[in-house]
Amino acid sequence: MFRRAVTALCYTAARALLALRPHVHRHLPSVRTAPLLGFNLDSRWSVTMTWPFSSFQPHDYSLPNPSWSPEMMRLYDHYNSLCEQEGGGKSKAPWVRMPSYNRLLKYAKGGQCLSKMVQAKARLFTRNMKEEGASFEYVVFLNKQEKMCTCIFQAGHLLEGPPGYVHGGAIATIIDTVAGALTTYLGGLVMTANLTINYRSPIPLGSVVLVHSLLEKMEERKILIFCQVTSSDGSKLHTEATGLFLSISLGHLIGG
Ligand SMILES: CCCCCCCCCCCCCCCC(=O)SCCNC(=O)CCNC(=O)[C@H](O)C(C)(C)COP(=O)(O)OP(=O)(O)OC[C@H]1O[C@@H](n2cnc3c(N)ncnc32)[C@H](O)[C@@H]1OP(=O)(O)O
């Protein structure tokens, strides 16, 4: 369901971008979408394709790869078993796995002065490492009923800060990503306005932790999120954070 919603969002955004930039126009099949960037928990979205840009299906990085540790796999299997299954099984299950690609918009203008070369090479920060297991390995599960996300995060060796532990900026990044995913689901296109982080205990490099992200308050364009990073068994608190996200227009993103 969420995958379809994200696809519809990407599709709608792509159409708007392409309308602004007719010289890159391509044929996009017709699709029934909700209003532009208007995610709604109760809406029923219907799309006839899985990827709006071409017949090429991008790699979904939220699926297991050989670098995932047994603990990562155990948690993945656990949350996956609580999910809606493709084809209708457990359709009432509140959890969905969120797919994750290394680009959000293929033709995003990305501000006013992004060159074609930069556009072509642009990649999502958390998905830009070719070597599996070297940096951010993660999968985000969304609970639609509880309006929360849980991310299973395995921190690779390139994320070192203090010797043997994860860099605080990398922790901030995964928190921003998980909270950003939740707020995108709740509020459409968003940007982080404020992130306040308390680092309570260091995260060992290579370990698997859980990043929980929960809606605290939603007031017009403002979405307030509470986050906790814990050890995989929940016994140790590593990090706490609050994030303020603001719904934005597509024009804000592309410098219009
Ligand atoms: C398209 C396909 C998508 C597919 C999707 C798939 C999901 C895949 C997930 C990936 C997840 C990645 C997640 C990365 C998320 C980033 O990393 S975003 C990058 C980092 N953030 C930025 O660069 C943002 C830079 N800042 C800005 O652009 C602007 O300041 C903002 C945040 C958009 C706000 O500007 P604005 O819209 O003009 O808002 P403004 O009118 O100033 O303020 C509105 C209200 O908010 C309040 N406010 C604004 N800023 C603040 C603040 N910092 N603190 C407190 N209050 C504030 C104001 O006081 C005002 O309040 P009221 O007066 O209404 O009560």
The ligand as an SDF file (V2000), in Angstrom:
LIG
                    3D

 65 67  0  0  0  0  0  0  0  0999 V2000
    9.3380   13.5310   -4.0990 C   0  0  0  0  0  0  0  0  0  0  0  0
    9.4690   12.0430   -3.8290 C   0  0  0  0  0  0  0  0  0  0  0  0
    9.5180   11.7450   -2.3970 C   0  0  0  0  0  0  0  0  0  0  0  0
    9.5110   10.2240   -2.0390 C   0  0  0  0  0  0  0  0  0  0  0  0
    9.7050   10.1050   -0.5470 C   0  0  0  0  0  0  0  0  0  0  0  0
   10.0770    8.7230   -0.0700 C   0  0  0  0  0  0  0  0  0  0  0  0
   10.4890    8.7200    1.4130 C   0  0  0  0  0  0  0  0  0  0  0  0
   11.9630    8.8140    1.5720 C   0  0  0  0  0  0  0  0  0  0  0  0
   12.3420    9.4470    2.8490 C   0  0  0  0  0  0  0  0  0  0  0  0
   13.6970   10.0600    2.7680 C   0  0  0  0  0  0  0  0  0  0  0  0
   13.9020   10.8420    3.9850 C   0  0  0  0  0  0  0  0  0  0  0  0
   15.0010   11.7940    3.8330 C   0  0  0  0  0  0  0  0  0  0  0  0
   14.8760   12.8270    4.9070 C   0  0  0  0  0  0  0  0  0  0  0  0
   15.8630   13.8910    4.7130 C   0  0  0  0  0  0  0  0  0  0  0  0
   15.2370   15.2000    5.1160 C   0  0  0  0  0  0  0  0  0  0  0  0
   16.2480   16.2770    5.0160 C   0  0  0  0  0  0  0  0  0  0  0  0
   17.3750   16.0930    5.2890 O   0  0  0  0  0  0  0  0  0  0  0  0
   15.7150   17.8170    4.4980 S   0  0  0  0  0  0  0  0  0  0  0  0
   17.2680   18.7130    4.3600 C   0  0  0  0  0  0  0  0  0  0  0  0
   17.5580   19.5290    5.5800 C   0  0  0  0  0  0  0  0  0  0  0  0
   16.6060   20.5770    5.7370 N   0  0  0  0  0  0  0  0  0  0  0  0
   16.6800   21.7160    5.0280 C   0  0  0  0  0  0  0  0  0  0  0  0
   17.5470   21.9350    4.2140 O   0  0  0  0  0  0  0  0  0  0  0  0
   15.5710   22.7090    5.2800 C   0  0  0  0  0  0  0  0  0  0  0  0
   16.0410   24.1360    5.1100 C   0  0  0  0  0  0  0  0  0  0  0  0
   14.9930   25.0230    5.5670 N   0  0  0  0  0  0  0  0  0  0  0  0
   13.9920   25.3780    4.7680 C   0  0  0  0  0  0  0  0  0  0  0  0
   13.9570   25.0330    3.5950 O   0  0  0  0  0  0  0  0  0  0  0  0
   12.8860   26.1990    5.3540 C   0  0  0  0  0  0  0  0  0  0  0  0
   13.3670   26.9050    6.4700 O   0  0  0  0  0  0  0  0  0  0  0  0
   11.6780   25.3340    5.8210 C   0  0  0  0  0  0  0  0  0  0  0  0
   12.0760   24.2790    6.8450 C   0  0  0  0  0  0  0  0  0  0  0  0
   11.0380   24.6160    4.6120 C   0  0  0  0  0  0  0  0  0  0  0  0
   10.6350   26.2390    6.4350 C   0  0  0  0  0  0  0  0  0  0  0  0
   10.4600   27.3460    5.5890 O   0  0  0  0  0  0  0  0  0  0  0  0
    8.9820   27.8620    5.2510 P   0  0  0  0  0  0  0  0  0  0  0  0
    8.2290   26.7950    4.5350 O   0  0  0  0  0  0  0  0  0  0  0  0
    9.1270   29.1610    4.5630 O   0  0  0  0  0  0  0  0  0  0  0  0
    8.3220   28.0040    6.6720 O   0  0  0  0  0  0  0  0  0  0  0  0
    8.1270   29.3140    7.5210 P   0  0  0  0  0  0  0  0  0  0  0  0
    7.0000   30.0840    6.9100 O   0  0  0  0  0  0  0  0  0  0  0  0
    9.4230   29.9990    7.7530 O   0  0  0  0  0  0  0  0  0  0  0  0
    7.6620   28.7080    8.9090 O   0  0  0  0  0  0  0  0  0  0  0  0
    6.4180   27.9990    9.0250 C   0  0  0  0  0  0  0  0  0  0  0  0
    6.2020   27.7340   10.5030 C   0  0  0  0  0  0  0  0  0  0  0  0
    7.2090   26.7950   10.9530 O   0  0  0  0  0  0  0  0  0  0  0  0
    8.0040   27.3810   11.9930 C   0  0  0  0  0  0  0  0  0  0  0  0
    9.3990   27.0230   11.7900 N   0  0  0  0  0  0  0  0  0  0  0  0
   10.1120   27.0610   10.6390 C   0  0  0  0  0  0  0  0  0  0  0  0
   11.3720   26.6490   10.8260 N   0  0  0  0  0  0  0  0  0  0  0  0
   11.4620   26.3360   12.1440 C   0  0  0  0  0  0  0  0  0  0  0  0
   12.5090   25.8480   12.9540 C   0  0  0  0  0  0  0  0  0  0  0  0
   13.7170   25.5710   12.4590 N   0  0  0  0  0  0  0  0  0  0  0  0
   12.2520   25.6350   14.2570 N   0  0  0  0  0  0  0  0  0  0  0  0
   11.0350   25.8830   14.7890 C   0  0  0  0  0  0  0  0  0  0  0  0
    9.9950   26.3470   14.0470 N   0  0  0  0  0  0  0  0  0  0  0  0
   10.2060   26.5570   12.7570 C   0  0  0  0  0  0  0  0  0  0  0  0
    7.8100   28.9040   11.8350 C   0  0  0  0  0  0  0  0  0  0  0  0
    8.0070   29.5720   13.0580 O   0  0  0  0  0  0  0  0  0  0  0  0
    6.3660   28.9790   11.3630 C   0  0  0  0  0  0  0  0  0  0  0  0
    5.5190   28.8060   12.4770 O   0  0  0  0  0  0  0  0  0  0  0  0
    4.0890   29.5840   12.5830 P   0  0  0  0  0  0  0  0  0  0  0  0
    4.4190   31.0400   12.5240 O   0  0  0  0  0  0  0  0  0  0  0  0
    3.2950   29.1220   11.3800 O   0  0  0  0  0  0  0  0  0  0  0  0
    3.5120   29.1240   13.8830 O   0  0  0  0  0  0  0  0  0  0  0  0
  1  2  1  0
  2  3  1  0
  3  4  1  0
  4  5  1  0
  5  6  1  0
  6  7  1  0
  7  8  1  0
  8  9  1  0
  9 10  1  0
 10 11  1  0
 11 12  1  0
 12 13  1  0
 13 14  1  0
 14 15  1  0
 15 16  1  0
 16 17  2  0
 16 18  1  0
 18 19  1  0
 19 20  1  0
 20 21  1  0
 21 22  1  0
 22 23  2  0
 22 24  1  0
 24 25  1  0
 25 26  1  0
 26 27  1  0
 27 28  2  0
 27 29  1  0
 29 30  1  0
 29 31  1  0
 31 32  1  0
 31 33  1  0
 31 34  1  0
 34 35  1  0
 35 36  1  0
 36 37  2  0
 36 38  1  0
 36 39  1  0
 39 40  1  0
 40 41  2  0
 40 42  1  0
 40 43  1  0
 43 44  1  0
 44 45  1  0
 45 46  1  0
 45 60  1  0
 46 47  1  0
 47 48  1  0
 47 58  1  0
 48 49  1  0
 48 57  1  0
 49 50  2  0
 50 51  1  0
 51 52  1  0
 51 57  2  0
 52 53  1  0
 52 54  2  0
 54 55  1  0
 55 56  2  0
 56 57  1  0
 58 59  1  0
 58 60  1  0
 60 61  1  0
 61 62  1  0
 62 63  2  0
 62 64  1  0
 62 65  1  0
M  END
$$$$
